[in-house]
């Protein structure tokens, strides 16, 4: 499974802007929206056992370039390490010109849904 990768492409929508998220004042792709795309792409790479889910435990990323509404963003996540229940990913997002708009690393852990949710009630 190490070096397995997945790529997703989205088109930036108005509800994904910094002004909409409250993370800025501009009508450009918000950093929180980019992080969500990176987490979602990574999450889809984990083959989960029955009754399990995965949760993000860390993300370290750089948002390098602004993207306007309507821009296509391609996000690729690659599994670079597995340590028991913990998965580590390298993630890169590019725009339609091929420029890197964001990159980083992300860690997720597989959890038993019932056990995990019993701790948050």
C-alpha positions as CSV (number, residue, x, y, z in Angstrom):
1,X,0.0,0.0,0.0
2,X,2.9,2.4,0.5
3,X,3.3,4.7,-2.5
4,X,-0.4,4.1,-3.5
5,X,-1.9,7.4,-4.6
6,X,-5.2,9.0,-5.4
7,X,-6.0,12.2,-7.4
8,X,-9.2,14.2,-7.2
9,X,-10.1,17.3,-9.2
10,X,-12.5,20.0,-8.0
11,X,-13.6,23.3,-9.4
12,X,-13.4,26.2,-6.8
13,X,-16.9,27.2,-5.8
14,X,-18.2,30.4,-4.1
15,X,-18.8,28.5,-0.8
16,X,-15.0,27.6,-0.7
17,X,-13.7,31.1,-0.6
18,X,-11.8,32.8,2.2
19,X,-14.5,35.4,2.6
20,X,-17.1,32.6,3.0
21,X,-15.0,30.6,5.4
22,X,-14.1,33.7,7.5
23,X,-10.4,32.9,7.0
24,X,-9.9,36.1,5.0
25,X,-11.6,38.8,3.0
26,X,-10.9,37.7,-0.5
27,X,-12.9,35.7,-3.0
28,X,-10.2,33.1,-3.5
29,X,-9.9,29.4,-2.6
30,X,-9.7,29.3,1.2
31,X,-6.9,27.6,3.0
32,X,-9.4,25.6,5.1
33,X,-11.1,24.4,1.9
34,X,-7.7,23.3,0.5
35,X,-6.9,21.5,3.8
36,X,-10.4,19.7,3.6
37,X,-9.6,18.7,0.0
38,X,-6.2,17.3,1.1
39,X,-7.7,15.4,4.0
40,X,-10.6,14.0,1.9
41,X,-8.2,12.8,-0.8
42,X,-6.0,11.1,1.8
43,X,-8.9,9.6,3.6
44,X,-10.1,7.8,0.5
45,X,-6.8,5.9,0.2
46,X,-7.4,3.9,3.5
47,X,-9.1,0.5,3.1
48,X,-11.1,0.5,6.4
49,X,-12.1,-2.6,8.3
50,X,-15.9,-3.0,9.1
51,X,-17.0,-0.7,11.9
52,X,-14.0,1.6,11.5
53,X,-13.2,5.1,10.3
54,X,-10.1,7.3,10.1
55,X,-9.5,10.6,11.8
56,X,-7.0,13.2,10.9
57,X,-4.4,13.8,13.6
58,X,-2.0,16.2,12.0
59,X,-1.5,18.3,8.8
60,X,1.4,20.5,7.9
61,X,0.9,22.3,4.6
62,X,1.8,25.4,2.7
63,X,-0.8,27.3,0.6
64,X,1.5,28.7,-2.1
65,X,-0.8,30.3,-4.7
66,X,-4.3,31.8,-4.8
67,X,-7.0,30.2,-6.9
68,X,-10.1,32.1,-8.2
69,X,-13.7,30.9,-8.3
70,X,-14.0,28.5,-11.2
71,X,-10.4,27.4,-11.2
72,X,-9.8,23.6,-11.4
73,X,-7.7,22.2,-8.5
74,X,-6.2,18.8,-8.7
75,X,-5.1,17.2,-5.4
76,X,-2.9,14.1,-5.2
77,X,-2.3,12.2,-2.0
78,X,0.3,9.4,-1.7
79,X,0.7,7.0,1.2
80,X,4.4,7.2,2.3
81,X,4.3,5.3,5.6
82,X,2.1,3.0,7.6
83,X,2.8,2.4,11.3
84,X,0.1,0.1,12.8
85,X,-3.1,2.2,12.6
86,X,-1.3,5.4,11.5
87,X,-1.0,6.4,7.9
88,X,1.2,9.2,6.6
89,X,0.6,11.0,3.3
90,X,2.4,13.4,1.1
91,X,-0.1,15.7,-0.6
92,X,0.2,18.1,-3.5
93,X,-2.4,20.4,-5.1
94,X,-2.0,22.0,-8.5
95,X,-4.1,24.4,-10.6
96,X,-5.0,24.1,-14.3
97,X,-1.7,25.6,-15.4
98,X,0.2,22.9,-13.4
99,X,1.4,25.3,-10.8
100,X,1.6,23.9,-7.3
101,X,-0.9,25.8,-5.1
102,X,-0.4,23.7,-2.0
103,X,1.7,20.9,-0.6
104,X,2.3,19.2,2.7
105,X,2.0,16.1,4.8
106,X,-0.9,14.6,6.7
107,X,-1.4,11.8,9.2
108,X,-4.6,9.8,9.9
109,X,-5.3,7.0,12.4
110,X,-7.9,4.2,12.0
111,X,-10.3,4.1,14.9
112,X,-13.2,1.9,15.9
113,X,-16.3,4.1,15.4
114,X,-18.3,2.8,18.4
115,X,-15.3,3.1,20.8
116,X,-14.3,6.5,19.4
117,X,-17.8,8.0,19.6
118,X,-18.3,6.7,23.2
119,X,-15.5,8.9,24.3
120,X,-17.0,12.1,22.9
121,X,-20.4,11.7,24.5
